[in-house]
Amino acid sequence: MIFRILMLLLIIGLAIFLIRMVSNTSEYKKCQKCDGKGYWRATKGEKDKCDVCQGAGKVLRR
């Protein structure tokens, strides 16, 4: 019983590790100014296009 639980935790941990590895290989990362949305809320409540990522929500990884 304990062996099955340990194996399940090992498989889940390995899956999480692989997902993080694959997601970090992208050449883009989330824009920090707009949190990846492509816009940010102005003081009056309207949406303004993010000038850092030009509305894409992602910037090149440097």
MDTraj code that builds the backbone (N, CA, C; nanometers):
import mdtraj as md
import numpy as np

residues = "MET ILE PHE ARG ILE LEU MET LEU LEU LEU ILE ILE GLY LEU ALA ILE PHE LEU ILE ARG MET VAL SER ASN THR SER GLU TYR LYS LYS CYS GLN LYS CYS ASP GLY LYS GLY TYR TRP ARG ALA THR LYS GLY GLU LYS ASP LYS CYS ASP VAL CYS GLN GLY ALA GLY LYS VAL LEU ARG ARG".split()
xyz = np.array([
    [0.0823, -0.1193, 0.0000],
    [0.0000, 0.0000, 0.0000],
    [0.0873, 0.1266, 0.0000],
    [0.1852, 0.1329, 0.0886],
    [0.2757, 0.2471, 0.0966],
    [0.3549, 0.2602, -0.0323],
    [0.3943, 0.1467, -0.0905],
    [0.4701, 0.1476, -0.2149],
    [0.3899, 0.2121, -0.3276],
    [0.2617, 0.1823, -0.3359],
    [0.1761, 0.2397, -0.4393],
    [0.1624, 0.3910, -0.4216],
    [0.1514, 0.4367, -0.2990],
    [0.1400, 0.5801, -0.2719],
    [0.2698, 0.6507, -0.3105],
    [0.3826, 0.5904, -0.2759],
    [0.5115, 0.6489, -0.3118],
    [0.5308, 0.6532, -0.4632],
    [0.4914, 0.5493, -0.5316],
    [0.5016, 0.5461, -0.6769],
    [0.4119, 0.6523, -0.7408],
    [0.2925, 0.6696, -0.6874],
    [0.2006, 0.7708, -0.7383],
    [0.2592, 0.9113, -0.7192],
    [0.3162, 0.9378, -0.6022],
    [0.3778, 1.0673, -0.5767],
    [0.4983, 1.0893, -0.6672],
    [0.5749, 0.9853, -0.6918],
    [0.6894, 0.9947, -0.7816],
    [0.6449, 1.0266, -0.9240],
    [0.5399, 0.9641, -0.9709],
    [0.4887, 0.9878, -1.1055],
    [0.4340, 1.1299, -1.1175],
    [0.3619, 1.1762, -1.0167],
    [0.3080, 1.3128, -1.0178],
    [0.4218, 1.4143, -1.0173],
    [0.5220, 1.3921, -0.9349],
    [0.6375, 1.4819, -0.9299],
    [0.7122, 1.4859, -1.0615],
    [0.7287, 1.3713, -1.1246],
    [0.7959, 1.3649, -1.2540],
    [0.7153, 1.4389, -1.3607],
    [0.5837, 1.4249, -1.3575],
    [0.4986, 1.4944, -1.4540],
    [0.5089, 1.6459, -1.4356],
    [0.5074, 1.6932, -1.3132],
    [0.5205, 1.8366, -1.2870],
    [0.6561, 1.8873, -1.3348],
    [0.7604, 1.8104, -1.3093],
    [0.8947, 1.8474, -1.3536],
    [0.9011, 1.8581, -1.5056],
    [0.8446, 1.7631, -1.5766],
    [0.8479, 1.7648, -1.7226],
    [0.7672, 1.8813, -1.7793],
    [0.6536, 1.9114, -1.7192],
    [0.5716, 2.0233, -1.7655],
    [0.6463, 2.1546, -1.7482],
    [0.7129, 2.1718, -1.6355],
    [0.7902, 2.2951, -1.6127],
    [0.9080, 2.3049, -1.7076],
    [0.9714, 2.1923, -1.7378],
    [1.0839, 2.1926, -1.8294],
    [1.0408, 2.2336, -1.9698],
    [0.9291, 2.1812, -2.0149],
    [0.8800, 2.2129, -2.1487],
    [0.8332, 2.3575, -2.1569],
    [0.7684, 2.4065, -2.0535],
    [0.7172, 2.5435, -2.0581],
    [0.8303, 2.6462, -2.0493],
    [0.9429, 2.6123, -1.9921],
    [1.0547, 2.7063, -1.9822],
    [1.1397, 2.7120, -2.1083],
    [1.1150, 2.6263, -2.2046],
    [1.1933, 2.6273, -2.3269],
    [1.1394, 2.7260, -2.4288],
    [1.0278, 2.7904, -2.4004],
    [0.9703, 2.8878, -2.4922],
    [1.0612, 3.0099, -2.5015],
    [1.0641, 3.0724, -2.6188],
    [1.1469, 3.1902, -2.6357],
    [1.0769, 3.3165, -2.5856],
    [0.9521, 3.3043, -2.5440],
    [0.8771, 3.4179, -2.4914],
    [0.8487, 3.3987, -2.3436],
    [0.8324, 3.5106, -2.2739],
    [0.7895, 3.5058, -2.1349],
    [0.6779, 3.6069, -2.1157],
    [0.6046, 3.5928, -2.0083],
    [0.4904, 3.6791, -1.9806],
    [0.5371, 3.8213, -1.9528],
    [0.4663, 3.9179, -2.0093],
    [0.4986, 4.0586, -1.9876],
    [0.4713, 4.0936, -1.8417],
    [0.5689, 4.1576, -1.7771],
    [0.5552, 4.1913, -1.6353],
    [0.4653, 4.3119, -1.6119],
    [0.4601, 4.4040, -1.7070],
    [0.3813, 4.5259, -1.6865],
    [0.2314, 4.4971, -1.6882],
    [0.1866, 4.4129, -1.7813],
    [0.0428, 4.3877, -1.7950],
    [0.0023, 4.2488, -1.7453],
    [0.0931, 4.1747, -1.6850],
    [0.0692, 4.0384, -1.6356],
    [0.0221, 3.9429, -1.7452],
    [0.0686, 3.9638, -1.8673],
    [0.0373, 3.8737, -1.9771],
    [-0.0986, 3.8958, -2.0404],
    [-0.1682, 4.0031, -2.0065],
    [-0.3011, 4.0298, -2.0623],
    [-0.2954, 4.1067, -2.1935],
    [-0.1935, 4.1894, -2.2122],
    [-0.1835, 4.2713, -2.3314],
    [-0.2405, 4.4104, -2.3112],
    [-0.3025, 4.4325, -2.1978],
    [-0.3565, 4.5639, -2.1658],
    [-0.3459, 4.5851, -2.0156],
    [-0.3647, 4.7056, -1.9724],
    [-0.3685, 4.7348, -1.8305],
    [-0.4772, 4.8379, -1.8053],
    [-0.5315, 4.8363, -1.6873],
    [-0.6405, 4.9265, -1.6516],
    [-0.5860, 5.0658, -1.6231],
    [-0.6427, 5.1656, -1.6866],
    [-0.6032, 5.3036, -1.6614],
    [-0.6728, 5.3537, -1.5345],
    [-0.6427, 5.4745, -1.4959],
    [-0.6981, 5.5273, -1.3712],
    [-0.8489, 5.5471, -1.3792],
    [-0.9021, 5.5707, -1.4980],
    [-1.0463, 5.5907, -1.5117],
    [-1.1206, 5.4604, -1.5402],
    [-1.0518, 5.3494, -1.5510],
    [-1.1160, 5.2204, -1.5704],
    [-1.1113, 5.1659, -1.7117],
    [-1.0707, 5.2453, -1.8092],
    [-1.0645, 5.1948, -1.9458],
    [-0.9385, 5.1111, -1.9654],
    [-0.9423, 5.0260, -2.0649],
    [-0.8275, 4.9400, -2.0943],
    [-0.7331, 5.0131, -2.1883],
    [-0.6060, 5.0174, -2.1527],
    [-0.5028, 5.0762, -2.2378],
    [-0.4101, 4.9658, -2.2853],
    [-0.3752, 4.9707, -2.4140],
    [-0.2839, 4.8725, -2.4717],
    [-0.1470, 4.8869, -2.4068],
    [-0.0882, 4.7748, -2.3701],
    [0.0435, 4.7747, -2.3070],
    [0.1483, 4.8200, -2.4083],
    [0.2301, 4.9180, -2.3697],
    [0.3313, 4.9679, -2.4610],
    [0.4597, 4.8863, -2.4592],
    [0.4762, 4.8005, -2.3623],
    [0.5964, 4.7164, -2.3557],
    [0.5851, 4.5986, -2.4524],
    [0.4709, 4.5283, -2.4503],
    [0.4549, 4.4092, -2.5344],
    [0.3693, 4.4365, -2.6580],
    [0.3239, 4.5602, -2.6753],
    [0.2401, 4.5996, -2.7900],
    [0.1096, 4.5207, -2.7968],
    [0.0539, 4.4824, -2.6821],
    [-0.0737, 4.4128, -2.6761],
    [-0.0658, 4.2624, -2.6925],
    [0.0529, 4.2074, -2.7059],
    [0.0677, 4.0629, -2.7263],
    [0.0611, 3.9860, -2.5951],
    [0.1004, 4.0472, -2.4849],
    [0.1011, 3.9794, -2.3568],
    [0.2283, 3.9019, -2.3274],
    [0.3201, 3.8994, -2.4250],
    [0.4451, 3.8277, -2.4035],
    [0.5588, 3.9046, -2.4686],
    [0.6772, 3.8893, -2.4118],
    [0.7972, 3.9540, -2.4627],
    [0.9043, 3.8476, -2.4829],
    [1.0034, 3.8810, -2.5655],
    [1.1127, 3.7863, -2.5896],
    [1.1947, 3.7657, -2.4629],
    [1.2340, 3.6429, -2.4408],
    [1.3204, 3.6089, -2.3282],
    [1.4624, 3.6526, -2.3612],
    [1.5280, 3.7203, -2.2693],
    [1.6637, 3.7701, -2.2959],
    [1.7628, 3.7033, -2.2104],
])
top = md.Topology()
chain = top.add_chain()
for i, resn in enumerate(residues, 1):
    res = top.add_residue(resn, chain, resSeq=i)
    for name in ("N", "CA", "C"):
        top.add_atom(name, md.element.get_by_symbol(name[0]), res)
traj = md.Trajectory(xyz[None], top)
